[in-house]
Amino acid sequence: MKPPYEDAVGIDYRSPYGVFVTKNYSCAGETRALGRVLDFMGYTWIHAHENENVHQWCIVNMDGQVGYADPQGVYVGYGEYWALTF
């Protein structure tokens, strides 16, 4: 089970290392990990709400269209993302 923001320990929770190695992560770490995968696949992306204490995801340019990929919410699609930021 993933730790909530306040229970995450150390800096790993907001990095790809935390997702892939220590299993200590939040949506920030999951977004960065997915971003690394997207980098290797050759896609351009932007980290939505980077370094903010709200939900984060990837804004992706695929097939000439802007879309989104939310690794924590497991949502992907084209257009604007409707995720609540709380």
Buried (B, 14 or more C-beta within 10 A) or exposed (E): EBBEEEEBEEEBBBBBBBBBEBEBBBBBBBBBBBBBBBEEEEBEBEBBBEEEEEBBBBBBEBEEEEBBBBBBBEEBEEEEBEBEEE
